[in-house]
Amino acid sequence: MPTVRDAARQARVSVGTVSKVRSSNTAVKTALRERVLKAAFDLNDRPNMAARAGVSVDMREGVF
């Protein structure tokens, strides 16, 4: 399974940029966004729904 680092390396961007693209942050320029999405597609990178389902509401709100 590809990691954020793999996508960043493939797209020649930082891990932070990949993270911003994945979270739909609008602070990423269109060209970079497209490069990251292409790299993720080429790596067959898909969101891990099992991992996402394990996140509780409290964790998403910053309460641990």
Beta strands, then each sheet from edge to edge (+ up, - down):
end
